[in-house]
Every structure is written in C-alpha cells, then in structure tokens.
Amino acid sequence: NIQSEKFTLEHINIEKENLKVLQELTIGARSHNNKMKEDHTRLETEVRRSKK
C-alpha cells in the first residue's frame, strides 16, 4: 500500500529530525555545563584568593 509506505517514510523523517534536535540539545547542554564548571572554578579561585 503506497499510502502506508508514504506514512512510514514521513514518520522515519520525523524521527531523524527528532534525533538531530536531541543531538544538538545534548551538545548545547554539555557546552553550557562545561562553561558553568569553568565559571564555578574561576569563582572558587577568586574566593580563595580574597580570603588570604
């Protein structure tokens, strides 16, 4: 049935798009997390310096 094949292909394309979006979100989240860790470390260092 051509209609169900078309539906399946559309569904596969949507799933591929979902995966792409998830990957982009993951990359963005990791990069954000790394930046937060760097900021935290920098602040920690500043706090330690100011206590001396």
N, C-alpha and C positions, 0 to 999 in steps of 0.2 A: 504494500500500500504506500503510494508516493507521499500522501499527506502525513502519515506517521513517520516516514523517513525524514521528511522536511522538519517535522516537530522535533525529532531526535537530534538532528543536526543543529537546530536552533538552541536546543537545550544544552548540547555539548559546548556550543559557542558561549552561552551564558556562563556555564561552569568554568570555562577557560578564563573568561573575563573576571569572574569572582576570584579565581586563583591569583590572577595578575594583581588585582586590587589588594588581596591579602598579603602578597609578597611585598608590595610597595608599602603597605601599612607596617609590616614587620620591620622592613629596612628603616623606615622613618622612626619607628618606636625605638629600635636599637640605637640609632644615631642620637635620638633625644636622650635616651638613658645614659649613653656614654658622655654626652655633654653635661648632664646633671651630675654624674660621678666626678667629672673634671672640676665642675664648679664647687662641689662639696669638698673635694680635696684642697682646692685653692683656698676656700674659706677656712677650712681646718688649719691650714698652714698659717694664714693671716691671724687667726685667733691665737695660735700657739706663740707666734712672734710677739703679739701685743701683750701677752701675759708675762713675757720676760722683762 
